[in-house]
């Protein structure tokens, strides 16, 4: 099967900074003065003069669009090895008027965690990745720099009947993934990652380490789905493990237009969210492929499923609710839950689960992603229109991810993540390319925008909602300085957070009144004056 996600590897490029931009001399001194001698910060500091700078910068950048020679580079990277290094970086950057960008896994689709047009520091969390599993308590403390693959592997080390509902890409860093929601293939059964977080540690703008009790319920609410980078730096999350059966079942079934994709997609919309067993998640992957006529594209649909149970029960569920799919026993594969993680990233059956410990993904690509939510079934006529545009565009794929189940039971205001009941499915628009150059980049980005625009009649409105974890600068920005207007911030704010945006602004104003934690799509303060970092 084709992987639902595409991995990216590192392409090393020599980088340099303009001579007019220099790290303040007293910044390094400040870092040393604010770090204890028992945990010296010197080994965590990487400046452009350091031979390791390029490797560290690029190791956790997953989009080659932001690894070009012209991409702005940080004045320094602090690859924190101790919580005191995070505290020192915040204190000194604020004192000297330097912006920081916070990175855990580097899967920020538009590079906002490691690129800025103003002088900035990258605070990189990849060294802080301890995972402490407590099976008796059915919980775990996970540091922000751990990857999902590491989390899944460590859970499986301790138990064959526990898992955690989060994304399918093993190299995602948990710091940002969880704080944006954490969407995965068990969400219809257990909700999102944020629905299964019971505590956290965050370092605030004053350099204090706060847990749930000391930060208060408002801030704990905000960082679960509101994007923690607007409020502080996540050190670790305490997650609640969920039960999984000893054996789960997966399948991937491909169909083409000639095999009735329109009828199947129509039926999938009717049942995938609210009329299927909550143990079943069926993703619909749509992509243009070469047709039988030379130079002509057609559409292939892949129905990719995760079922928390045995194949026999799965076949019964499908034959009752979705017989049109024609699922057969030979299409189904039974395996342990941890092995299903490998299936979802396209790895062959029998691949050792130790590959989940690989932090650097394989493959190399430039990419663009966008998102949408669909609340009403798209008619067959509408589907035919969409297939036509997809074939004409010829490059952009869509992933349709079903809602329903647990997601319909949780209030929009329970956490900062608002996209709950009323959604049939979420869309990810996806395009990848390998040629470098601004003209090529513009070409592929514009193809994505063309399909996105064509989908306007079929998706949510007022606002046209978007998913924070599929970061998309197209939907609005206050600029790298963060000095855009409150109205500009409200545009992307309501798309990402709907009515929760207003509460997020109030919390931001209280915990970070000077708007130190700022980036192109951060939560603004109530003041019309934005960041003082210029």
MIRO-825209 format. One line per 2 residues: their letters; for each residue x, y, z of C-alpha. Coordinates in pm, 1 decimal. Example, Ala and Ser with C-alpha at 12.3 -4.5 7.8 and 13.67 -1.06 7.14 Angstrom:
residues 2
as> 1230.0:-450.0:780.0  1367.0:-106.0:714.0
end
This chain:
residues 534
xx> 0.0:0.0:0.0  101.6:359.3:-33.8
xx> 178.2:517.0:301.7  -86.0:758.6:437.8
xx> 205.9:982.8:527.0  527.3:1054.6:341.9
xx> 853.6:1062.6:534.4  1132.5:1313.1:487.2
xx> 1503.7:1280.6:544.6  1774.9:1534.0:592.8
xx> 1956.3:1701.5:305.4  2266.6:1872.8:436.7
xx> 2319.8:2221.9:295.7  2589.9:2464.6:393.2
xx> 2434.1:2760.6:569.6  2554.5:3102.2:670.8
xx> 2413.9:3414.2:831.2  2431.4:3766.5:693.9
xx> 2723.2:3945.1:856.1  2493.6:4224.0:970.0
xx> 2312.5:3984.1:1204.5  2512.1:3863.9:1501.8
xx> 2438.9:3694.5:1830.7  2466.6:3947.4:2115.3
xx> 2793.6:3892.3:2301.7  2621.2:3882.7:2635.9
xx> 2367.8:3616.8:2533.3  2606.7:3325.4:2586.7
xx> 2723.7:3479.7:2912.5  2363.0:3513.1:3024.8
xx> 2295.4:3148.5:2943.2  2592.1:3036.8:3151.2
xx> 2495.2:3257.6:3442.6  2142.4:3115.1:3444.4
xx> 2242.9:2749.4:3422.2  2370.2:2550.1:3723.2
xx> 2733.4:2428.2:3710.8  2606.1:2074.8:3766.1
xx> 2429.1:2089.4:3427.7  2646.9:2315.2:3209.7
xx> 2470.7:2456.0:2905.9  2781.9:2489.5:2690.8
xx> 2736.5:2150.0:2521.6  2380.8:2241.8:2424.0
xx> 2475.0:2561.4:2236.9  2524.6:2547.9:1859.6
xx> 2620.2:2866.6:1675.6  2695.3:2911.2:1302.1
xx> 3066.6:2887.5:1384.1  3013.1:2543.8:1534.1
xx> 3068.2:2248.0:1293.0  2755.5:2082.5:1431.8
xx> 2526.9:2378.5:1355.3  2410.1:2268.2:1009.6
xx> 2352.5:1908.4:1114.8  2149.8:2006.9:1419.9
xx> 1950.0:2265.7:1225.1  1854.9:2024.5:949.2
xx> 1812.7:1702.1:1146.7  1467.3:1807.4:1266.4
xx> 1341.3:2002.0:965.8  1096.6:1782.4:774.2
xx> 1016.2:2011.1:480.8  1291.3:2081.1:229.6
xx> 1118.4:2407.5:133.9  1275.1:2548.6:450.7
xx> 1624.8:2409.9:404.3  1728.0:2632.7:114.7
xx> 2024.4:2870.2:112.6  1787.5:3168.0:123.6
xx> 1589.6:3043.7:423.5  1658.2:3262.7:731.4
xx> 1878.5:3084.0:982.4  1882.1:3113.9:1362.2
xx> 2150.0:3306.1:1549.7  2194.8:2995.6:1762.6
xx> 2033.1:2663.6:1843.9  1996.0:2562.7:2206.3
xx> 1948.6:2186.2:2203.1  1848.2:2168.9:2568.6
xx> 1977.2:1872.8:2765.7  1826.9:1974.1:3098.5
xx> 1521.8:2169.5:3206.2  1750.4:2445.3:3331.7
xx> 1869.5:2499.7:2972.6  1512.0:2571.0:2867.2
xx> 1469.0:2811.9:3157.6  1792.4:2994.1:3074.5
xx> 1702.2:3025.4:2705.4  1366.3:3182.3:2787.9
xx> 1508.0:3419.2:3049.0  1802.0:3536.0:2836.7
xx> 1610.5:3565.7:2509.4  1346.2:3777.4:2678.7
xx> 1606.8:3991.4:2853.5  1795.7:4063.6:2530.2
xx> 1492.2:4098.3:2302.0  1552.6:3783.6:2095.1
xx> 1269.9:3578.0:1953.7  1265.8:3202.8:2016.5
xx> 1115.7:2926.9:1803.4  1035.1:2602.0:1985.2
xx> 1090.4:2272.7:1805.6  1033.4:1915.2:1919.9
xx> 998.5:1696.0:1610.2  1017.9:1941.8:1320.8
xx> 701.4:1827.5:1143.0  562.2:2179.9:1140.0
xx> 441.3:2177.6:778.2  514.6:2546.1:717.2
xx> 837.0:2557.1:917.4  717.5:2802.2:1181.0
xx> 899.0:2615.0:1458.6  1240.0:2671.4:1304.1
xx> 1220.4:2968.6:1063.0  1165.4:3340.6:1125.7
xx> 1231.1:3663.8:938.8  1356.9:3835.2:1255.6
xx> 1670.8:3750.4:1456.9  1580.5:3436.0:1646.7
xx> 1698.0:3141.4:1853.9  1579.7:2783.3:1807.6
xx> 1504.6:2608.9:2133.7  1528.3:2245.8:2027.2
xx> 1379.7:1982.5:2257.1  1504.4:1664.6:2086.5
xx> 1746.4:1575.3:2368.8  1465.9:1582.9:2625.7
xx> 1289.9:1258.7:2536.2  1261.2:1035.9:2842.3
xx> 952.2:812.4:2865.5  841.8:662.0:3195.6
xx> 565.0:402.3:3163.7  356.4:303.3:3467.7
xx> 141.8:9.1:3361.5  -17.1:-33.0:3704.9
xx> -138.9:326.1:3691.1  -198.7:297.8:3315.0
xx> -15.2:624.4:3258.3  316.9:760.0:3135.7
xx> 522.8:1077.1:3163.2  662.2:1166.2:2821.1
xx> 908.9:1447.0:2756.5  840.0:1688.0:2471.1
xx> 1127.4:1571.9:2250.2  1016.3:1207.8:2241.0
xx> 869.9:1081.4:1915.3  544.7:892.2:1876.8
xx> 739.7:589.1:1758.9  938.4:590.2:2082.2
xx> 621.2:628.5:2290.1  446.7:341.9:2112.1
xx> 754.2:118.8:2139.4  800.2:183.5:2512.1
xx> 433.9:110.3:2581.2  460.6:-217.6:2387.0
xx> 770.2:-311.5:2589.3  552.8:-312.6:2900.2
xx> 218.3:-433.6:2770.3  54.6:-601.0:2473.2
xx> -289.6:-466.1:2568.6  -220.6:-94.2:2607.5
xx> -175.8:182.1:2352.5  -223.1:554.2:2310.4
xx> -442.2:748.9:2064.6  -214.6:974.0:1860.9
xx> -85.1:1019.5:1505.2  34.4:751.0:1267.1
xx> 372.2:905.2:1179.2  637.4:763.9:1418.2
xx> 879.5:1058.6:1388.4  633.5:1321.3:1513.1
xx> 757.3:1497.7:1826.8  502.0:1480.5:2107.6
xx> 558.7:1838.8:2224.1  377.1:2000.6:1933.9
xx> 166.8:1704.9:1820.6  -15.4:1673.2:2152.4
xx> -56.1:2047.5:2204.5  -230.3:2085.7:1867.3
xx> -476.4:1804.2:1932.8  -309.6:1478.7:1835.6
xx> -529.5:1312.9:1573.1  -497.4:942.5:1497.5
xx> -670.9:621.2:1395.1  -815.9:541.9:1739.8
xx> -991.4:877.8:1776.4  -1340.3:737.4:1712.6
xx> -1287.2:504.6:2011.5  -1082.8:721.5:2247.4
xx> -1079.3:1074.9:2110.1  -762.7:1275.8:2053.0
xx> -432.5:1276.4:2238.3  -546.4:1587.0:2428.8
xx> -850.8:1397.1:2554.1  -613.8:1153.2:2723.3
xx> -367.5:1393.9:2885.8  -398.4:1422.0:3264.1
xx> -105.1:1647.7:3357.2  178.5:1845.5:3203.0
xx> 491.3:2041.2:3283.9  538.5:2378.3:3115.2
xx> 800.9:2650.5:3157.7  638.8:2992.0:3149.8
xx> 770.3:3331.2:3041.7  923.3:3384.5:3388.0
xx> 1118.1:3060.5:3366.6  900.8:2878.6:3620.9
xx> 828.2:2506.6:3587.9  455.6:2458.6:3634.7
xx> 245.7:2143.7:3654.6  -131.0:2118.1:3620.7
xx> -192.0:2228.2:3978.6  44.0:2525.7:3973.9
xx> -42.8:2643.8:3620.8  -415.9:2627.1:3690.1
xx> -698.5:2474.4:3491.5  -723.6:2763.2:3243.1
xx> -369.3:2721.5:3112.9  -397.5:2342.7:3126.1
xx> -710.5:2377.4:2911.7  -532.1:2607.2:2664.1
xx> -227.1:2391.4:2598.8  -447.1:2091.5:2512.2
xx> -535.1:2185.6:2156.1  -449.4:2555.8:2161.2
xx> -86.0:2519.8:2059.8  138.9:2541.2:2365.0
xx> 403.7:2751.4:2187.0  186.9:3061.4:2241.5
xx> 201.3:3015.7:2618.6  537.0:2862.4:2711.4
xx> 756.3:2559.6:2651.1  619.0:2212.2:2720.7
xx> 866.1:1996.9:2912.1  654.3:1685.0:2941.7
xx> 305.0:1539.2:2923.3  140.0:1284.7:3151.2
xx> -75.3:1064.7:2930.0  -344.3:811.3:3013.6
xx> -287.4:479.0:2837.7  -588.3:314.6:2673.9
xx> -677.3:-55.2:2641.9  -627.9:-227.3:2307.8
xx> -702.4:-591.1:2222.6  -418.2:-838.7:2188.2
xx> -503.3:-865.9:1818.7  -624.7:-585.6:1592.6
xx> -711.3:-601.0:1222.5  -611.0:-370.9:936.2
xx> -688.0:-355.8:568.4  -622.1:-140.8:262.6
xx> -853.7:-177.6:-37.0  -796.5:16.9:-360.0
xx> -1068.1:111.2:-608.4  -1064.0:324.9:-924.2
xx> -1328.5:544.0:-1085.6  -1411.3:257.4:-1317.4
xx> -1475.0:40.5:-1011.3  -1733.4:276.7:-865.8
xx> -1535.7:523.9:-654.2  -1818.7:778.2:-660.3
xx> -2073.5:532.0:-521.4  -1825.6:406.8:-261.8
xx> -1726.6:757.4:-149.6  -2095.1:850.8:-126.2
xx> -2169.5:547.7:93.2  -1853.5:603.8:301.6
xx> -1982.2:951.6:391.9  -2309.8:800.9:511.3
xx> -2159.2:546.1:746.9  -1791.3:617.6:829.9
xx> -1861.7:865.5:1109.6  -2181.4:774.5:1291.8
xx> -2301.2:437.5:1161.5  -1995.9:219.3:1211.4
xx> -1869.7:50.1:1526.6  -1648.1:289.3:1724.4
xx> -1374.2:25.9:1709.0  -1346.6:89.1:1333.8
xx> -1169.8:378.3:1161.8  -1168.1:385.7:778.9
xx> -958.8:654.2:615.6  -1035.8:735.3:251.8
xx> -723.4:825.8:54.2  -786.1:987.1:-283.6
xx> -511.8:1047.1:-535.2  -476.7:1112.8:-907.4
xx> -308.8:830.2:-1097.3  -236.6:758.7:-1461.8
xx> -545.6:645.6:-1652.0  -579.1:398.0:-1933.9
xx> -547.3:678.7:-2189.3  -197.4:820.9:-2226.6
xx> -167.0:1162.7:-2064.5  -500.9:1129.0:-1884.6
xx> -541.7:1104.7:-1508.5  -801.6:910.0:-1316.4
xx> -873.0:887.1:-941.9  -780.1:599.9:-715.1
xx> -946.3:560.4:-377.4  -780.6:361.1:-99.5
xx> -992.1:257.1:198.6  -741.3:210.7:481.5
xx> -875.5:78.1:810.0  -785.8:14.6:1171.7
xx> -1016.4:-218.4:1369.2  -978.3:-286.7:1739.7
xx> -1073.9:-653.3:1712.7  -1041.6:-972.9:1511.6
xx> -1102.4:-1005.0:1138.2  -1414.0:-1216.5:1180.2
xx> -1597.0:-942.4:1368.1  -1463.2:-677.1:1128.9
xx> -1603.1:-863.5:827.9  -1939.0:-886.8:1001.6
xx> -1940.8:-510.7:1068.3  -1840.5:-424.1:710.3
xx> -2079.1:-671.0:544.5  -2366.4:-525.4:743.5
xx> -2287.8:-153.3:700.6  -2064.1:-126.5:392.8
xx> -2112.4:-436.3:172.8  -2048.9:-224.5:-138.6
xx> -1678.1:-222.5:-49.7  -1657.6:-594.9:-120.8
xx> -1416.2:-659.4:165.3  -1292.2:-1017.8:182.8
xx> -1103.4:-1214.6:444.2  -789.4:-1211.4:227.4
xx> -787.0:-829.5:242.5  -758.6:-832.9:622.4
xx> -444.4:-872.3:829.1  -448.2:-954.2:1199.7
xx> -157.7:-833.3:1414.2  -59.1:-678.9:1744.8
xx> -147.9:-313.0:1792.6  220.4:-212.1:1786.4
xx> 260.9:-390.9:1451.4  -35.7:-196.9:1311.4
xx> 166.9:121.3:1365.1  412.6:-10.2:1105.6
xx> 129.7:-98.8:865.1  0.1:259.0:873.4
xx> 330.7:397.3:749.9  354.8:144.3:468.8
xx> 618.1:-84.5:617.1  610.9:-451.3:509.5
xx> 455.4:-708.6:738.3  726.4:-854.9:960.1
xx> 931.3:-535.8:986.2  1098.6:-531.5:1331.0
xx> 921.6:-289.3:1562.9  1261.4:-146.9:1658.4
xx> 1236.4:75.5:1350.2  996.9:286.9:1558.3
xx> 1303.5:406.6:1748.1  1447.4:563.7:1431.5
xx> 1402.5:935.8:1486.4  1504.2:1054.9:1141.3
xx> 1253.7:959.6:867.3  1356.0:816.8:534.5
xx> 1287.6:976.3:196.7  1327.3:1336.9:91.9
xx> 1066.9:1586.9:-25.5  938.4:1939.4:-54.7
xx> 575.5:1962.2:52.7  259.4:2161.7:110.9
xx> -39.3:2067.3:327.9  -380.3:2223.2:388.1
xx> -693.2:2115.6:577.2  -1073.2:2135.6:577.4
xx> -1375.2:2000.8:762.9  -1688.3:1859.4:598.5
xx> -2023.2:1878.2:780.7  -2272.3:1772.4:511.4
xx> -2241.6:1475.2:273.1  -2107.8:1571.7:-68.0
xx> -2353.7:1470.7:-341.3  -2252.5:1228.5:-615.2
xx> -2261.1:1519.6:-859.2  -2030.2:1710.0:-627.1
xx> -1797.4:1411.3:-602.1  -1779.2:1383.7:-979.9
xx> -1689.6:1753.3:-996.9  -1414.4:1702.2:-738.4
xx> -1267.5:1405.9:-930.5  -1255.5:1621.3:-1243.4
xx> -1061.7:1897.6:-1067.4  -826.3:1646.3:-904.5
xx> -752.7:1490.4:-1243.9  -691.2:1832.7:-1398.5
xx> -464.1:1941.3:-1113.5  -297.0:1605.1:-1143.2
xx> -69.5:1608.8:-838.0  -259.1:1681.9:-517.3
xx> -395.4:1398.8:-300.0  -657.7:1416.7:-27.7
xx> -695.2:1217.2:292.6  -1050.9:1201.7:427.3
xx> -1048.1:1114.3:797.2  -1381.0:1012.1:955.5
xx> -1523.2:1166.6:1269.2  -1806.0:1042.5:1490.9
xx> -1780.0:808.1:1786.5  -1605.5:958.2:2088.4
xx> -1548.5:1284.5:1901.6  -1923.8:1347.4:1894.9
xx> -1948.5:1293.3:2270.2  -1692.1:1553.7:2378.7
xx> -1792.4:1919.5:2404.0  -1618.1:2178.0:2183.4
xx> -1518.2:2360.1:2501.5  -1382.0:2058.4:2693.1
xx> -1033.2:2140.2:2562.5  -906.0:2416.6:2335.4
xx> -949.6:2182.7:2036.6  -1297.2:2276.1:1904.2
xx> -1362.1:2051.8:1601.5  -1596.5:1796.3:1754.3
xx> -1960.2:1701.0:1686.1  -2113.2:1801.6:1354.1
xx> -1818.3:1696.9:1141.0  -1841.6:1400.7:905.2
xx> -1474.3:1405.1:817.5  -1155.8:1611.0:806.4
xx> -954.4:1662.5:488.2  -580.0:1683.9:447.7
xx> -461.4:1815.7:110.8  -118.6:1677.6:29.8
xx> 140.6:1736.2:-240.2  510.8:1645.5:-248.6
xx> 780.9:1721.2:-501.5  1155.4:1671.7:-537.5
xx> 1271.8:1953.2:-764.9  1407.2:2263.2:-593.8
xx> 1353.8:2622.3:-706.3  1103.1:2897.6:-637.9
xx> 915.6:2846.3:-966.0  868.4:2477.0:-891.7
xx> 758.9:2551.4:-537.3  506.9:2810.2:-653.0
xx> 373.2:2565.8:-910.9  296.7:2292.7:-658.2
xx> 171.0:2526.6:-388.0  -66.8:2683.9:-640.0
xx> -193.6:2340.0:-744.5  -284.8:2275.4:-382.1
xx> -461.8:2609.6:-359.3  -653.9:2533.3:-678.4
xx> -800.0:2213.8:-535.3  -860.5:2384.2:-200.7
xx> -1055.8:2659.8:-375.1  -1258.9:2406.8:-573.1
xx> -1364.3:2241.3:-246.9  -1517.6:2563.9:-111.4
xx> -1883.5:2466.5:-175.7  -1847.6:2139.6:15.5
xx> -1666.6:2234.6:336.6  -1733.6:2425.7:658.7
xx> -1815.7:2794.7:640.3  -1810.3:3101.0:865.2
xx> -1542.1:3018.0:953.4  -1387.9:2775.5:709.5
xx> -1229.3:2562.6:979.1  -869.5:2440.2:980.8
xx> -662.7:2194.0:1185.6  -374.9:2347.4:1382.3
xx> -150.5:2041.8:1345.6  -170.8:2080.8:966.8
xx> -8.5:2421.8:991.9  -105.4:2639.5:695.3
xx> 25.8:2995.4:663.8  -219.5:3060.5:377.9
xx> -510.6:3106.2:619.0  -361.8:3411.9:790.6
xx> -54.4:3555.8:957.4  60.9:3836.7:1183.8
xx> 414.7:3815.1:1042.6  738.4:3697.6:1199.1
xx> 752.5:4010.9:1415.4  406.5:3934.1:1545.6
xx> 307.2:4295.4:1489.2  -1.4:4233.5:1278.7
xx> -340.6:4349.9:1397.1  -571.2:4168.2:1634.7
xx> -820.2:4142.1:1349.0  -559.4:3962.4:1135.9
xx> -492.8:3719.5:1419.3  -866.7:3663.7:1462.2
xx> -890.9:3531.9:1105.6  -666.5:3229.6:1157.3
xx> -761.0:3217.7:1525.8  -1127.7:3145.2:1456.4
xx> -1042.3:2899.7:1177.7  -821.9:2697.0:1410.6
xx> -1012.9:2742.7:1737.3  -1364.3:2870.0:1654.7
xx> -1524.9:3030.0:1964.6  -1247.0:2893.7:2187.3
xx> -1021.9:3162.5:2038.3  -1166.1:3428.3:2269.9
xx> -1082.7:3228.9:2582.4  -735.0:3151.6:2447.9
xx> -673.4:3525.7:2405.0  -777.0:3593.2:2764.7
xx> -544.1:3321.9:2896.2  -258.2:3440.7:2676.1
xx> -300.2:3797.6:2801.7  -277.3:3681.0:3161.4
xx> 16.8:3436.2:3136.1  226.8:3620.6:2872.9
xx> 115.0:3986.2:2882.9  419.8:4113.3:2690.9
xx> 358.8:3859.3:2413.3  705.6:3707.8:2430.2
xx> 595.5:3372.6:2287.0  504.9:3497.7:1941.2
xx> 515.2:3363.7:1587.3  320.4:3405.2:1263.7
xx> 8.6:3227.8:1392.9  39.1:3262.3:1768.4
xx> -245.4:3351.2:2002.2  -248.0:3731.9:2044.3
xx> -290.4:3931.7:2361.2  -593.9:4153.5:2406.6
xx> -375.5:4460.3:2355.9  -357.2:4587.6:1998.2
xx> 18.1:4625.3:2050.1  194.8:4302.0:1968.6
xx> 542.2:4176.6:2044.6  814.5:4416.7:2151.6
xx> 1071.1:4194.8:1978.1  1153.9:4381.4:1658.6
end
